[in-house]
Amino acid sequence: MSEPEITLPGPPEPSQAQTIRPGEPFWGYADLFLFLAAAVPSLLAAALAAKSVFLLLGWQAHTQTPVLLASQFLGYLLWFAFLYGLLRFKYGRPFWSSLGWVGLGERLAARLMAGVALAFGIAIAGALLRTPDIDMPMKRLLSDPLSIALIGITAATIGPVCEEIAFRGFLMPLLARTLGAPAGILLSAVPFALLHGPQYGWSWRHVVLITAAGAAFGYTRHRTGSTAAAAVVHASYNATFFLAYVFYGKDLRA
């Protein structure tokens, strides 16, 4: 009587988590809905916390810029903490690489120059569209040296990082996977522009220009596979407009 044949198990099949490359979406539209739903409570809780802290500290100033920026920063922190938990505990995936935050230092000078070039391109487009110079809420915040410094730093650092993580790190890859890269780039640029609409009194020309800038950031993310690269271009773009406003007292897009 022959011995029964023993078959040794082969190597296990690679899991989904092992085969997904950094920046490729493994989340779905239900996750996007949860992420969006977490935005409002995060921002409300942040505003309440920031105002409470400043009141406890006895903050007395003629400008509300520090309070507003602190609320915004804390709101982003709470919102992305939710996203971190979603990616980490639901999927067991890391936060930064999953959202394409790779290659931050690669071709840094070229990306900084790309942001400057994009800003001048948008300024020229604004002149061709005859974009009006409107009384923006941001202008009223730039009323003293402290506010100018805080807004400038935020516009060139925290703002681009947070916006690119949300729009080009999380939203755009999902849309591109479903609808293709061109549609994903454009459809993620539109809500990005609408987010900034209130700052410009819902001027349609400003919304169109910001949509174009958002599409450029999205193209950078698509071409390089790096959300960090898009954030560098975005930061340089913001810094160019901010410095132009500080030195010339005018928004170049108008």
C-alpha positions as CSV (number, residue, x, y, z in Angstrom):
1,M,0.0,0.0,0.0
2,S,1.5,3.3,-1.1
3,E,2.0,6.3,1.2
4,P,-0.5,9.1,0.7
5,E,1.0,12.0,-1.3
6,I,1.6,15.0,0.8
7,T,1.3,18.4,-0.9
8,L,3.1,21.2,0.8
9,P,1.4,24.6,0.7
10,G,2.9,27.2,-1.7
11,P,3.6,30.7,-0.8
12,P,0.6,32.8,0.1
13,E,-1.0,35.0,-2.5
14,P,0.0,38.7,-2.1
15,S,-2.7,40.6,-0.3
16,Q,-4.4,43.6,-1.7
17,A,-2.4,45.8,0.7
18,Q,0.9,44.4,-0.6
19,T,0.1,45.0,-4.2
20,I,-1.2,48.6,-4.0
21,R,1.5,51.1,-4.9
22,P,1.8,54.4,-2.9
23,G,-0.8,56.9,-4.0
24,E,-3.1,54.4,-5.7
25,P,-6.7,54.5,-4.2
26,F,-7.9,51.5,-2.3
27,W,-10.8,53.3,-0.7
28,G,-14.3,53.8,-2.1
29,Y,-17.1,56.3,-2.4
30,A,-18.5,55.3,1.0
31,D,-15.2,56.3,2.5
32,L,-15.4,59.6,0.6
33,F,-18.8,60.3,2.0
34,L,-17.6,59.6,5.6
35,F,-14.7,61.9,5.1
36,L,-16.9,64.7,3.8
37,A,-19.4,64.1,6.6
38,A,-16.6,64.5,9.2
39,A,-15.7,68.0,7.8
40,V,-18.5,70.0,9.4
41,P,-18.2,68.6,12.9
42,S,-14.4,68.9,12.8
43,L,-14.5,72.5,11.8
44,L,-17.2,73.4,14.3
45,A,-15.4,71.7,17.1
46,A,-12.2,73.4,16.1
47,A,-13.8,76.9,16.0
48,L,-15.3,76.4,19.5
49,A,-12.1,75.1,20.9
50,A,-9.9,77.9,19.5
51,K,-12.3,80.6,20.6
52,S,-12.5,79.1,24.1
53,V,-8.7,78.9,24.4
54,F,-8.2,82.5,23.3
55,L,-10.9,83.7,25.7
56,L,-9.2,81.8,28.6
57,L,-5.9,83.3,27.6
58,G,-7.5,86.8,27.7
59,W,-6.7,87.5,24.1
60,Q,-7.6,91.1,23.3
61,A,-6.8,92.3,19.8
62,H,-8.2,94.4,17.0
63,T,-7.8,91.5,14.6
64,Q,-9.4,88.1,14.6
65,T,-6.8,86.6,12.2
66,P,-5.0,84.5,14.9
67,V,-8.3,83.0,16.1
68,L,-9.5,82.3,12.5
69,L,-6.2,80.7,11.5
70,A,-6.0,78.6,14.7
71,S,-9.6,77.4,14.1
72,Q,-8.7,76.4,10.5
73,F,-5.5,74.6,11.6
74,L,-7.2,72.7,14.4
75,G,-10.1,71.9,12.0
76,Y,-7.8,70.4,9.5
77,L,-6.0,68.5,12.3
78,L,-9.3,66.9,13.5
79,W,-10.5,66.2,9.9
80,F,-7.3,64.5,8.9
81,A,-7.2,62.6,12.2
82,F,-10.5,61.0,11.1
83,L,-9.0,60.2,7.7
84,Y,-5.9,58.7,9.4
85,G,-8.2,56.4,11.5
86,L,-10.1,55.4,8.4
87,L,-7.0,54.4,6.4
88,R,-5.2,52.9,9.3
89,F,-7.9,51.0,11.2
90,K,-10.2,50.0,8.3
91,Y,-7.6,49.2,5.7
92,G,-4.4,48.8,7.8
93,R,-2.6,51.2,5.5
94,P,-0.2,54.1,6.3
95,F,-1.5,57.6,6.0
96,W,1.2,59.6,4.1
97,S,2.2,57.1,1.4
98,S,-1.4,56.0,0.8
99,L,-2.2,59.6,-0.1
100,G,0.8,59.9,-2.4
101,W,2.9,62.0,-0.1
102,V,6.2,60.8,-1.5
103,G,9.2,62.4,-3.2
104,L,8.9,65.7,-1.4
105,G,12.5,66.8,-2.1
106,E,12.7,65.6,-5.7
107,R,13.1,68.3,-8.3
108,L,12.2,70.9,-5.6
109,A,13.6,73.9,-7.5
110,A,11.8,73.0,-10.7
111,R,8.5,72.6,-8.8
112,L,8.9,75.9,-7.0
113,M,9.5,77.6,-10.4
114,A,6.5,75.8,-11.8
115,G,4.4,77.4,-9.1
116,V,5.7,80.9,-9.9
117,A,5.1,80.3,-13.7
118,L,1.6,79.1,-13.0
119,A,0.9,82.2,-10.9
120,F,1.9,84.5,-13.7
121,G,0.0,82.4,-16.2
122,I,-3.2,82.7,-14.1
123,A,-2.5,86.5,-13.7
124,I,-2.4,86.9,-17.5
125,A,-5.6,84.8,-17.9
126,G,-7.2,87.1,-15.3
127,A,-6.2,90.2,-17.3
128,L,-7.7,88.6,-20.4
129,L,-10.9,87.8,-18.6
130,R,-11.1,91.3,-17.1
131,T,-11.4,89.9,-13.6
132,P,-12.7,92.6,-11.3
133,D,-10.7,93.8,-8.3
134,I,-13.3,93.0,-5.6
135,D,-13.3,93.8,-1.9
136,M,-12.3,90.4,-0.6
137,P,-12.7,89.4,3.1
138,M,-9.0,88.4,3.0
139,K,-8.1,92.1,2.4
140,R,-9.8,93.1,5.6
141,L,-7.7,90.5,7.5
142,L,-4.5,91.9,6.1
143,S,-4.8,94.9,8.4
144,D,-1.6,94.7,10.5
145,P,1.9,93.2,10.4
146,L,1.0,90.2,12.6
147,S,-2.0,89.2,10.4
148,I,0.1,89.7,7.2
149,A,2.9,87.4,8.6
150,L,0.4,84.7,9.8
151,I,-1.6,84.6,6.6
152,G,1.5,84.6,4.5
153,I,3.0,81.6,6.4
154,T,-0.2,79.7,6.3
155,A,-0.8,80.3,2.6
156,A,2.6,78.9,1.8
157,T,2.7,76.0,4.2
158,I,-0.3,74.5,6.0
159,G,-2.9,75.6,3.5
160,P,-1.4,73.9,0.4
161,V,-0.5,70.8,2.3
162,C,-4.0,70.3,3.7
163,E,-5.8,71.2,0.5
164,E,-3.6,68.9,-1.6
165,I,-4.0,66.0,0.8
166,A,-7.8,66.4,0.6
167,F,-8.3,67.2,-3.1
168,R,-5.3,65.6,-4.9
169,G,-4.4,63.0,-2.4
170,F,-7.8,61.5,-1.5
171,L,-10.5,62.8,-3.9
172,M,-8.7,62.9,-7.3
173,P,-7.3,59.4,-7.4
174,L,-10.7,57.9,-6.6
175,L,-12.4,59.9,-9.4
176,A,-9.5,59.1,-11.8
177,R,-9.9,55.4,-11.1
178,T,-13.6,55.6,-11.9
179,L,-13.7,58.2,-14.7
180,G,-10.2,58.4,-16.0
181,A,-7.4,60.9,-15.3
182,P,-8.7,64.0,-17.3
183,A,-12.1,63.8,-15.6
184,G,-10.6,63.1,-12.2
185,I,-8.3,66.1,-12.5
186,L,-11.1,68.5,-13.6
187,L,-13.8,67.2,-11.2
188,S,-11.4,67.5,-8.2
189,A,-10.5,71.0,-9.3
190,V,-14.1,72.3,-9.4
191,P,-14.9,71.7,-5.7
192,F,-11.5,73.0,-4.8
193,A,-12.4,76.3,-6.6
194,L,-15.9,76.4,-5.1
195,L,-14.3,76.1,-1.6
196,H,-12.5,79.4,-2.3
197,G,-15.6,81.0,-3.9
198,P,-16.7,83.0,-0.8
199,Q,-13.3,84.6,-0.5
200,Y,-13.9,86.2,-3.9
201,G,-17.6,87.1,-3.5
202,W,-18.5,84.2,-5.9
203,S,-17.0,86.1,-8.8
204,W,-17.3,83.5,-11.7
205,R,-14.0,84.7,-13.2
206,H,-12.1,84.0,-10.0
207,V,-13.8,80.6,-9.7
208,V,-12.7,79.8,-13.3
209,L,-9.1,80.9,-12.6
210,I,-8.9,78.8,-9.4
211,T,-10.4,75.8,-11.2
212,A,-7.6,76.2,-13.8
213,A,-5.0,76.4,-11.0
214,G,-6.5,73.3,-9.3
215,A,-6.3,71.4,-12.6
216,A,-2.6,72.3,-12.9
217,F,-2.1,71.0,-9.4
218,G,-4.0,67.8,-10.3
219,Y,-1.9,67.4,-13.5
220,T,1.2,67.6,-11.4
221,R,-0.1,64.9,-9.0
222,H,-1.1,62.7,-12.0
223,R,2.2,63.1,-13.9
224,T,4.5,62.7,-10.9
225,G,2.4,60.3,-8.7
226,S,3.2,62.6,-5.8
227,T,0.8,64.7,-3.8
228,A,3.8,66.3,-2.2
229,A,4.9,67.6,-5.6
230,A,1.5,69.2,-6.1
231,A,1.7,70.8,-2.7
232,V,5.1,72.4,-3.5
233,V,3.7,73.8,-6.8
234,H,0.6,75.0,-4.8
235,A,2.7,76.6,-2.1
236,S,4.9,78.5,-4.6
237,Y,1.8,79.6,-6.5
238,N,0.2,81.0,-3.3
239,A,3.4,82.6,-2.1
240,T,3.8,84.4,-5.5
241,F,0.3,85.9,-5.3
242,F,0.7,86.8,-1.6
243,L,4.0,88.6,-2.1
244,A,2.6,90.4,-5.1
245,Y,-0.3,91.6,-3.0
246,V,1.9,92.7,-0.2
247,F,4.3,94.7,-2.4
248,Y,1.8,96.0,-5.0
249,G,-1.5,96.1,-2.9
250,K,-3.4,94.3,-5.6
251,D,-4.4,90.7,-6.4
252,L,-2.7,89.8,-9.7
253,R,-5.7,87.8,-10.8
254,A,-7.7,91.1,-11.0
